[in-house]
Amino acid sequence: MKGRQVSNLGELWDREVHFAEDECRLWRLGPCRFWIERRRGEWRVAFEEPATPERSRSARAAGEIEAGAIAVPPADLSWLRFVAGGQGEIVVRPALPDRPVIVRPRSPVAILPGRSARFFVRIPAWVSIVAAHGERREILIQRPVVRLSNTWFGEPDNGELCYAFASPLAASPAEAESTPFTVVCPVAIRNEAAEPLDFQRLCVRVQYLSLYAGEESLATNEVIFHYRGADQSSQITFHEGPPDFEREMRRLSGPQVSPSKNLIQKSFEYIKSLTTY
């Protein structure tokens, strides 16, 4: 089946797709393919294995985008079954990962004392498959579009399990290379310490972010890191509302966890501390 490039994210995400009984449809989001089939009283969903980031870049270049085309599924799929009512409507939505994402810039970054910088980070989206019953929505399953590596962030006895993803700290949204299956996260870093901030890993806690969609990109609200020194955690604040680089962005989902006004957490892994690992 030949893919088609959507011209507006609304054609791909968050629209109701009607299924007749025993009908199967295919979604192809670059590196990710999945099938949804309607049976009497239940839904069946089958995913291909998540792609590696390398395959993701290749698929993006090929423009492989398909949104709910009627299809005959391969015979060797492993189906997941979900008992649900409703009239046969499915909504496919983007979602943020279920754990923090560790961003590894392509080269180390240093921000001098008293200076601020604004970057744009690319984060792979997840897929959320939702059964629609009028105004009611039931999530069937959420899966990553791209396979992400697991990593540990923090001290061995005082850290957290995260995903790892290599992404440039882009100076503009265009440089972040947004796609229909990636999310652009604006990041502001303010060095309020007396020494330079030099780091090579940044922890973006996506569970505190909202997700927005425009005609050209998916994005989160801006996260602001206030760096106070290597012996202190960062204060993190969040801009309310959509980012300012695209007009008329609509909110698709709120934070998975409501952030406090003064969130204090470790956010950077410093270059000078790498020898201790």
N, C-alpha and C positions, 0 to 999 in steps of 0.2 A: 504494500500500500504506500502510495506516495504522500509524504507529509505536506502540510500547507503552513505558511507563516501567518500568524494572526496579526492583524493591524492594530488591535486594541486589546488590552488585557481583559476587558469585560467579555470578549469572545471566548476566552480561555478559562478564566477564574470566576467562581461565585455566580454562575447562572444555573437555573434549573434545567435539567435534561430529562425528558420523559422517556421511560422504557415501557415497551409492550412486554407482556409476559413471555418468558423464554428468549428475550432479546439480549444480545451481547454487544457491548460497545468498547472501543479502544481509545485510550488516552496515551499520547506519546509526547513527553516533555523533554525533548533533547535526549539526555542519557537515560531517561526513565520511561518504561512502558508498563501499563497495567490495564487489565480487562475487568469490566463490571458486567455482571449478568443478573437479570431479574428472573426469579423463579416464584412459584406460588408461595406467598407468605415469607419469602426470604430473599436476601441478596447474596451473591457470590462474588468474591474479589480475588484476583490473582495478580501478583507482581513478578516482574523479572527481578533478578538480583540487582541491588543498587550499583550504579556504575562508579568506577574510580574517577577522581578529578580529571585524569588525562582523557578518559573517554568522554567526560562531560564537555571538555573544550572542543573535542572533535565533533561531537554531535551538535554543539552550538553553532559551529562554523557551517555545518551542513543544513541548518535551519529546519531540523526535524521537529515540527510542532503539529500535533493532531489533537482535536478536542471533541471526543465523544462520537467518533465515526462508527457506524454499524460494522461489525467484524465477525469473522468466524475464528474462534480462539484456537490456538495450537492444542494438540491432543495431550501433551505432556505437562500441562500446567498444574500447579498445586493450588487448589482453591481453598479460600477461607469462607466459611458460611456464617451469615448473620440473620437471625430470625427477627423480622421487623414488619410492621404493618405499612400503611400508607398506600398511595395510589400509583407509585412507580416513578417518583422523581428523585434524582440524585443531584447534589451540588458538590462540585470539586473546588476546594479552597486551598490557598497556600497557608502554611503555618510556619512558625519559627521552631527551631530545634528544642527538645525537651531538657537540655542541659546547657550550661555555659559553653561558649565557643572560644577557644584559644586561637587568636590570630597571630600568625608568624609572618611579619613583613619580610620582603625579599632581601632587605639589608637592614642592619641595626639603625635605630633612630635616636638622636640626642636632641633634647630641648633645653636650652640654656635657662638659668634662673630668671624668673620674672617674665618669661615668654610664654605665648600660647600658640597652639596650632590646631587647625581643623582638618580632619581627614575623612575619607569616605571608604568604608570597609565593605567588601562583598561577602555575604553569608549565604550558603546554599539553603534554599527553601525546603520545607517538608510539604507533603501532600496530605490533606485532610479530606476524607471521603465521608459525606454527610447525607443521610436519608432525610428527605423533606416531607413533612406532613402539614401542609398549609403553612402557618407561621411557626410551627414547631420544627426543631432540628435535632437530629440524633447523630452523633459522630460514630461511624462504623469502625474506622481505623485511620491512623496517621503513620506515614512512613517517610523516610528521607528520599529525596530525589538523587542525591549523590552520596556514596559511601564515605563516611567520615571516620578518621582514626580516633581511638580513645587515647586520652592522655591525662596525667595527673598534674594538677596545678597547686603549688604551695608546698609546705613542708611535708615530709613523709607521714607524720602523725597529726597533721593539722592542715589538710588540704581538701580538694574536692575533685571528683571525676568529671572530666570535661571532654568535649570534642576538639580536635585540632584541625585547622584549615590554613593553608598558605594563601594569603591574600595581600596584595599591595595596599599600603596606606596611601590611597590615591588623593591627589590634591583637588579633584573635581568629580562630580558624579559620572561624567563621561569617561574619565580614566578608570573608574571602578568597573566598567564593562558590564552594565546591568543586562540581564536577560529575563525572559518570562519565568524562569525558575531559579532566580537568585534575588536576594534582598539587599538593598543598599542601606547601610547603617551609618549615619553621620556621627562622627566622634570628635569631640573637642577635648583637648588636653591642656590644662593650665598648670605650669610649673611654678608653684608657690613656695618652693624650698630655696635654700641658699646654695645648693649644688646642682649641677646639670642632671637632668633625667635622661639616662641612657638605658634603653631597654631593647629586647629582641622578641619578647612575647607579651601580648596584651590580652587580658581576660574580658570578653564582652558577655555580660550576663543577660542573655536575650530574654530570660523569663520575666524581666521587669519592663519589657518594651512592648509597645503597640505596633500593629502592622497596618500599613496603608497601601492602597493601589491607585496609580494614576494611569493615564493612557499608555505611558512608555515604560514604567518601572514599578516594582514593589519596593517599599522603603519602610523604615522604622522612624519613630521620633528620635531626636538627637539625645545622645548620652554625653554627659560632661564629667570628666575626671579632674579632680582637684588634687594635685600631687603635693604632699606636705613634707616629704623626706623619706629616705630609704628605710628608716626605722619605724615608719608609720604606714598604716593602710591609707588608701585613697578615700576621700569623700566623693560620693557619686550623686549627681543630680540628673534629672531628666526633664527635657523641654516638653511642655504640654502641647499637643497638637501635631499636625503633620510637618514634615520637613519643608523647607522653602525653595527647593530646586525644581519643583514641578507644580503647575497649577492644578487646582481642583482634585486633590487627592482625597479619596474616601477611606474611612476607617473600616477595616475588615474584622479586626479582633483587638481586644484589649490585652493587658499584661496577663501572663499566666499566674504571676504572684504580684500583689500590690506592693510597690516600693514604698519605703518610709521616706520622709522628707530629708533625713540625714543618714543615708546609707553609707556605712564605713566598711570597706572590704579591701583585701589585697587585690590589686589590678595589674601590676607590672612584674615581670621577671627581669631582673637587672643583669646587664652584661657582666659586671664585676662579680656576681654571685654564681655564675655558671660553673666555676671550678669546684664548687662544693657539692655538685650533684654527681 
